[in-house]
Amino acid sequence: MSTVFGISRLCAQAWIMPVSRIEWLSTLQSEKNMIKKVLLAASFCLAAVFAHAADVEINKADQAALDGVKGIGPSLSSSILEERKKGDFKDWGDFEKRVKGVKEKKAMRLSDAGLRINGQPLQASAATQAAAGKSAKKDEAKK
């Protein structure tokens, strides 16, 4: 917004004040460069957000891709790769059994962060779904 006002101010100055044409054009050019820089920075920010949200297939990802998933650090990614050498993960249950330190709660967080096994996110277990159903019924009863 201030850039628009800045350009309009420059145009007004060109008519009111006796400023050399070259000086006026160089100031206008610097305003355009600033707009380009802001747009470039915004596009990089958006690209980073969308790249972070991408799904990562656990049976195909390398260590760098695994480290990019929120909740997976170098130690956990190394454990995942070591277990994967023994064979691909069949499903989330297999993943939870084979990788030390990953239980249902951690697996749900990793799934929410974009980790996939055979293209599938973690489905909530029957116990988790039942607990969610009970709390929903209690909320409806209170109303």
C-alpha positions as CSV (number, residue, x, y, z in Angstrom):
1,M,0.0,0.0,0.0
2,S,2.8,2.4,0.9
3,T,4.4,1.6,-2.4
4,V,1.3,2.7,-4.3
5,F,1.4,6.0,-2.4
6,G,5.1,6.3,-2.9
7,I,4.7,5.9,-6.7
8,S,1.8,8.4,-6.7
9,R,3.9,10.8,-4.6
10,L,6.7,10.5,-7.1
11,C,4.4,11.3,-10.0
12,A,3.2,14.4,-8.1
13,Q,6.7,15.4,-7.5
14,A,7.5,15.1,-11.1
15,W,4.8,17.7,-11.9
16,I,5.4,20.0,-9.0
17,M,9.1,20.1,-8.4
18,P,11.6,20.5,-11.1
19,V,13.3,17.1,-10.6
20,S,15.5,15.7,-13.4
21,R,13.8,13.0,-15.4
22,I,16.7,10.6,-14.7
23,E,16.5,11.1,-11.0
24,W,12.7,10.5,-11.1
25,L,13.1,7.4,-13.1
26,S,15.8,5.9,-10.9
27,T,13.5,6.5,-7.8
28,L,10.6,4.8,-9.6
29,Q,12.9,1.9,-10.6
30,S,14.0,1.4,-7.0
31,E,10.3,1.3,-6.0
32,K,9.6,-1.4,-8.6
33,N,12.7,-3.4,-7.4
34,M,11.3,-3.3,-3.8
35,I,8.0,-4.7,-5.0
36,K,9.7,-7.5,-6.8
37,K,11.8,-8.3,-3.7
38,V,8.6,-8.4,-1.5
39,L,6.8,-10.7,-4.0
40,L,9.8,-13.0,-4.3
41,A,10.1,-13.3,-0.5
42,A,6.3,-14.0,-0.2
43,S,6.6,-16.7,-2.9
44,F,9.4,-18.4,-1.1
45,C,7.4,-18.4,2.2
46,L,4.5,-20.0,0.4
47,A,6.7,-22.6,-1.2
48,A,8.2,-23.5,2.1
49,V,4.7,-23.9,3.7
50,F,3.5,-26.1,0.9
51,A,6.7,-28.2,0.7
52,H,6.4,-28.8,4.5
53,A,2.9,-30.0,4.1
54,A,3.8,-32.7,1.5
55,D,3.2,-36.3,2.3
56,V,6.3,-38.5,2.9
57,E,6.1,-42.2,2.0
58,I,8.0,-44.0,4.8
59,N,8.9,-47.0,2.5
60,K,10.5,-44.8,-0.1
61,A,11.9,-41.7,1.8
62,D,15.5,-41.1,2.4
63,Q,16.9,-39.7,5.7
64,A,16.6,-36.1,4.6
65,A,12.9,-36.5,3.7
66,L,12.2,-38.3,7.0
67,D,14.0,-35.5,8.9
68,G,11.7,-33.0,7.2
69,V,8.6,-34.5,8.9
70,K,7.7,-32.7,12.1
71,G,8.4,-35.0,15.0
72,I,11.1,-37.0,13.3
73,G,14.7,-36.2,14.2
74,P,18.0,-37.8,13.1
75,S,17.8,-40.5,15.7
76,L,14.2,-41.6,14.8
77,S,14.9,-41.4,11.1
78,S,18.0,-43.7,11.5
79,S,15.9,-46.2,13.5
80,I,13.2,-46.1,10.7
81,L,15.8,-46.7,8.0
82,E,17.5,-49.6,10.0
83,E,14.1,-51.3,10.4
84,R,13.2,-50.7,6.7
85,K,16.4,-52.6,5.7
86,K,14.7,-55.7,7.1
87,G,11.7,-55.1,4.9
88,D,9.1,-52.5,4.1
89,F,6.5,-51.5,6.7
90,K,3.2,-53.3,5.9
91,D,1.0,-50.9,7.9
92,W,1.0,-48.6,10.9
93,G,0.8,-51.5,13.4
94,D,3.9,-53.0,11.9
95,F,5.6,-49.6,12.1
96,E,4.7,-49.2,15.8
97,K,5.9,-52.7,16.6
98,R,9.3,-52.4,14.8
99,V,10.4,-48.9,15.6
100,K,11.4,-48.3,19.2
101,G,9.8,-45.2,20.7
102,V,6.8,-45.1,18.4
103,K,3.5,-46.0,19.9
104,E,-0.1,-45.0,18.9
105,K,0.1,-41.4,20.1
106,K,3.4,-40.7,18.4
107,A,2.3,-42.5,15.3
108,M,-0.9,-40.3,15.1
109,R,1.2,-37.1,15.4
110,L,3.6,-38.4,12.6
111,S,0.6,-39.2,10.4
112,D,-0.9,-35.7,11.0
113,A,2.5,-34.3,10.0
114,G,2.3,-36.0,6.6
115,L,4.0,-39.4,7.2
116,R,2.3,-42.2,5.1
117,I,2.7,-46.0,5.0
118,N,1.7,-47.4,1.6
119,G,0.0,-44.1,0.9
120,Q,-2.3,-44.4,3.9
121,P,-2.5,-42.1,7.0
122,L,-3.0,-43.7,10.4
123,Q,-6.6,-44.5,11.1
124,A,-7.6,-44.0,14.7
125,S,-7.9,-47.3,16.6
126,A,-11.2,-48.7,17.8
127,A,-10.3,-47.7,21.4
128,T,-9.5,-44.1,20.3
129,Q,-12.7,-43.9,18.2
130,A,-14.8,-45.3,21.1
131,A,-13.3,-42.7,23.5
132,A,-14.0,-39.9,21.0
133,G,-17.6,-41.2,20.6
134,K,-18.2,-41.2,24.4
135,S,-16.9,-37.6,24.8
136,A,-19.1,-36.5,21.9
137,K,-22.2,-38.1,23.5
138,K,-21.3,-36.4,26.8
139,D,-21.1,-33.0,25.0
140,E,-24.5,-33.5,23.4
141,A,-26.0,-34.6,26.8
142,K,-24.7,-31.3,28.4
143,K,-26.5,-29.2,25.7
